[in-house]
Amino acid sequence: MTRTCLTIILAAGEGTRMKSGRAKVLHPVAGLPLVCHVAAAADKAGADAIALVTGRDAEAVEAAVAVHHGDVQSFRQVERLGTAHAVLAAEPQIEQGYDDILVLFGDTPLLTPGSLVKARAQLADGAGVVVFGFHTENPTGYGRLVTENGELVAIREEKDASPDERAITFCNGGLMALDGRRVAPLLRRIGNRNAKGEYYLTDIVALAREAGERVVAMETEESELEGVNDRADLASVEAAWQARRRQEVMEAGVTMIDPATVFLSFDTRIGPDCVLEPNVFFGPGVSVGPGCTIHAFCHIEGATLAGHSQIGPFARLRPGTELADETKVGNFCETKNARVERGAKINHLSYIGDARVGAQANIGAGTITCNYDGALKHHTDIGAETFIGSNSSLVAPISIGDGAYVASGSVLTEDVPADALAFGRARQVVKDGRGLAIRQRNAAAKAARKAEKQPG
C-alpha cells in the first residue's frame, strides 16, 4: 500500500476501575503492555507514525511503546472532553498530511493487523470514514450502526434509538479510519452541544455525509474490539489472546498435550515438531528450535533452545540460558546466564549459573555453580566431555578442563586441568562403636529432661 498512514492511539484514560498504581494501558497481556499490542497491530498494518494521546503516566506509556516502535510522538490530553477532543490533542501530527488516519484505543490488545489493512483498503477505495462495527446477539448498551444501501447513515446511542433501531444487532466498536486529506479537517467542526458538553468523534459521521463523503461501517469480530476496564476484563482478554496464539502455534506444527495449560508470551517462538506437555509457562524472550520436548511444569524466560533438546519436568530456564542441539536440562534443574553446548546433560537437581558447559559434558545430580560472592558474579567454565560427580560445588571463578572428572561430593575452589581427576572433600574416617555411644548419650539427656518436667 503506497498511502501514508498515521495511527492515533487514545491512551489517556485514568483506568480507575483497575484500582492500580499505574495506568491501565501499561498492564500486560502475554507479557506486553496493552497499548503495545495495539501499536504492534498498527505497525504490521503499515503505519508510518504513531501518535500517542496520553494522560496518566504519560512518560511511562510513551517509553513502553518506544521500546517496540520507531516513530512515536506523544501528546498530552490535559482535560477529558470526549473522544474527538482526544484525537485533536494530536493535531500537530495530523497536520503533517497523512493519507490514512487510524483512530484506535490503547486497551484493545486483540485487534489484528488484518482488520486495519481492511479499513485502509476501504479508504483507498474512496470512503471518507470507516467505522469498525460488530454483530452481537445482545446489543444492549451499545450504539447501533444504522446503514442504508451499504453506507453508514448514523450511529445511534441506545437511549436515543427508536424501537426499530434498538433491534439492530450491528453495533459501534468505537474505532475509526479517516481519509486524512479530505475528512481530517472536519474534526475541528465537531461541537459539544450535548448533555455532557463533550466532543464526540462519532459526530464526524454526520459531518462527513453533509460534506458528500462516503461513510461505511466495516464488520469486525467482536473479540477484536474487546476493551479492558477492570481486572476481570484483563483476565478475559488474556485468555482470548492465549487461545488464539496457541491455535496458531499448533497449526505451525507444535504438539500441545493440554493446550489450555500452556502460557505463551507475545514474542515466544517455537519450532515445528516440538512437544509441550501440560503446565508450561513461557516468559518474554524465548526461542525454541525444532524437535524439542518441554516436559510438564517448566518455566522458561529469556532463553534460546536449539533443536532436539529435552527440558524438565519441573525445570526453570532463566534469562541468558543458551542451549545447543541435543542438550538436556532435567527435572528440578535451574539455569541462568549459562551456555550449554551440544549434547551436554544437566540431568537433575542442579543449578548452573554464569557458566559454560562444554559439549557432551555430564553434570551429576545436586551440582551447583557457586557464582556469587555477595558482591560480584563469577564465571564457571566446564570443558567438553567432563564428568561432574553428584553433589559437587564449583566455586567460581573456576575452570574444569576438557575430559576431567570431579569426584562426587567435592567442593572445588581451584582450576582442574584437562583429563585430571579432582577430589575436593574430607577423607572418610570410621570410629567403631561411636554411633552407639552417641545414641546412648542422647537417650540419657532426653530422659533427664523429661524427669525435670515431672511434678514433685
Disulfide bonds with the S-S distance in Angstrom:
none
